[in-house]
Amino acid sequence: MPGGVTGDPGGAAGGAAPATVPRPPDREPAGPDRPARAARRRPRLPVPVLLIAPSVVFLAALFLWPVVVGVSQAFTGTDGATLAHLRRMVDDPYFWPAVRNTALLIVVLIPLQFAFALAMALLLRSRPRLSSFYFYVWCVPLAVSDLAAGLIWLSILTDRGYLNSVLAHLGLGDGFAWLSYQNPTTMFIAVLLAELWRATSLVLVIVVAGLQNIPRDYDEAAAVFGAGYWQRLWHVILPQLRPSLQVALILRTILGLQTFAVAQALTGRNFPLLVGETYQWYVVLQNERVAAAIALVILAVSIGTAMVYLRVLRDPSIQGRR
């Protein structure tokens, strides 16, 4: 039949009326509900995109826009695009000593911090008596600001500070000018000690959190099969601690490149650092364009080191699956 498809032929032979099934219409009939149905079928943004959208807007406002402004300040002048600010930055007599001091501080400070933090975290993992008390004591410097830490160590290392007073009381001399510009080695050691005391606790917290996620069964199984402590540390604990070490390395390197207040409190400009030179050009010399050029150097080094860490500490199993 043109109007439909016949039903059961046996029913038709028995005298019953044939059942028909109406065909679905070829097109949706026009009507007042059609725009509403089309709106319901309109594709929507995925939920993850909606969730991360505020973060993307926040980062764009607080990161991308300052970067754009900084690049425009560093590479433009009154006559348009120029490299004069970069040349002035490079020709400054404090720039290359600041680069050298910052690089030296990073190279010496980061391994020491990770060695101390890892040793303290492994000690806490063995759960000695008063381990919670030790953890809180070691984390006290987290509550101390950079400038306050510099002032604390200034009271220790200044000419009439606590260290020289103790040395004089022990009959070991009248004191030593630890922070004098004539002693660059002791100035570096002073800044190194202050940063080591102030920032190692941050690495400690990250490493302790990473150790909490490592099952003890792996360590115990390796011990059952005859692995020594150092073998278990190198082949069992450290590979599983790789994500935490990666995060801590990136954070500490970036924060190490931004070391300023501690050195400023201890040595002033006698021990120049990159962020300190940015401060000098922007606040003291009133030249925001050269300050922006130095800030871009710090940003480029931070991004470069983060990419190196992500590459070197990448999980080989994930890399193999790719």
TAWO-V505623 format. One record per residue. PSI is psi as a letter, one per 40 degrees, with the letter a starting at -180 (NA if undefined). OMEGA is omega in whole degrees, -180 to 180 (* if undefined). Layout:
PSI|OMEGA ; PSI|OMEGA
//
This chain:
i|-180 ; d|-176 ; e|-177 ; a|-178 ; h|-177 ; i|-178 ; b|-175 ; h|-180 ; d|179 ; d|178 ; d|179 ; d|-180 ; d|-180 ; e|176 ; e|180 ; i|-179 ; h|-179 ; h|178 ; h|-179 ; i|177 ; h|-178 ; i|177 ; i|175 ; i|-179 ; i|180 ; d|-180 ; i|178 ; h|-178 ; i|178 ; i|-180 ; a|-178 ; d|-178 ; e|-175 ; d|177 ; d|180 ; d|179 ; d|178 ; d|179 ; d|178 ; d|-180 ; e|-179 ; h|-178 ; h|-180 ; i|177 ; i|178 ; i|-179 ; d|178 ; d|179 ; d|179 ; d|-178 ; d|-178 ; e|-179 ; d|178 ; d|179 ; d|179 ; d|178 ; d|-180 ; d|180 ; d|178 ; d|-179 ; d|-175 ; e|-179 ; d|-174 ; d|-178 ; d|175 ; d|177 ; d|179 ; d|179 ; d|179 ; d|178 ; d|180 ; d|178 ; d|-176 ; d|-172 ; e|178 ; i|177 ; a|180 ; d|-179 ; e|180 ; a|-178 ; h|-178 ; i|174 ; e|-176 ; d|-179 ; d|177 ; d|178 ; d|178 ; d|177 ; d|-178 ; d|-178 ; e|-179 ; h|-177 ; e|180 ; e|-171 ; d|-175 ; d|170 ; d|177 ; d|177 ; d|-180 ; d|-178 ; d|179 ; d|179 ; d|179 ; d|179 ; d|-180 ; d|-175 ; d|-179 ; d|-172 ; d|-173 ; d|178 ; d|179 ; d|180 ; d|-179 ; d|177 ; d|179 ; d|-178 ; d|180 ; d|178 ; d|180 ; d|180 ; d|177 ; d|175 ; d|178 ; d|180 ; d|177 ; e|175 ; g|174 ; i|177 ; i|-180 ; f|-179 ; d|178 ; d|179 ; d|178 ; d|-178 ; d|-180 ; d|179 ; d|-179 ; d|-178 ; e|179 ; d|-179 ; e|176 ; d|-179 ; e|-178 ; h|180 ; i|-179 ; d|-177 ; d|179 ; d|177 ; d|177 ; d|179 ; d|177 ; d|-179 ; d|174 ; d|177 ; d|178 ; d|-168 ; e|179 ; i|-173 ; d|178 ; f|-179 ; a|-176 ; d|-178 ; d|178 ; d|177 ; d|178 ; d|179 ; d|178 ; d|179 ; d|179 ; e|179 ; f|-178 ; f|178 ; i|180 ; e|-180 ; i|-178 ; i|-180 ; g|-176 ; d|-173 ; e|180 ; i|177 ; e|177 ; e|-180 ; g|-177 ; d|-180 ; d|-180 ; d|174 ; d|178 ; d|-180 ; d|179 ; d|179 ; d|179 ; d|180 ; d|-180 ; d|179 ; d|178 ; d|179 ; d|-173 ; d|-166 ; e|180 ; d|-179 ; d|177 ; d|177 ; d|180 ; d|-179 ; d|-180 ; d|-179 ; d|178 ; d|177 ; d|177 ; d|179 ; d|179 ; d|-178 ; e|180 ; h|179 ; h|178 ; e|-179 ; d|180 ; d|-180 ; d|-180 ; d|178 ; d|177 ; d|178 ; d|178 ; d|-180 ; e|171 ; e|179 ; h|177 ; i|-176 ; d|-177 ; d|176 ; d|178 ; d|179 ; d|-174 ; d|-173 ; e|-177 ; d|-172 ; d|-175 ; d|177 ; d|179 ; e|178 ; e|-175 ; d|180 ; d|180 ; d|178 ; d|179 ; d|179 ; d|-179 ; d|179 ; d|-179 ; d|-179 ; d|-175 ; d|178 ; d|179 ; d|179 ; d|176 ; d|176 ; d|-179 ; e|179 ; h|-177 ; d|-170 ; d|-180 ; d|-180 ; d|180 ; d|180 ; d|-175 ; d|-169 ; e|-175 ; b|180 ; e|177 ; d|175 ; g|-172 ; i|173 ; i|-173 ; d|-180 ; d|176 ; d|176 ; d|174 ; d|178 ; d|-179 ; d|-178 ; d|-175 ; d|-173 ; d|-174 ; d|-177 ; e|176 ; f|178 ; g|-176 ; e|-177 ; d|175 ; d|176 ; d|177 ; d|178 ; d|178 ; d|178 ; d|177 ; d|175 ; d|178 ; d|179 ; d|-180 ; d|179 ; d|179 ; d|180 ; d|180 ; d|179 ; d|177 ; d|178 ; d|178 ; d|179 ; d|179 ; d|180 ; d|-175 ; d|-176 ; e|178 ; i|-180 ; h|-179 ; d|179 ; d|177 ; d|179 ; d|179 ; d|179 ; d|178 ; NA|*
//
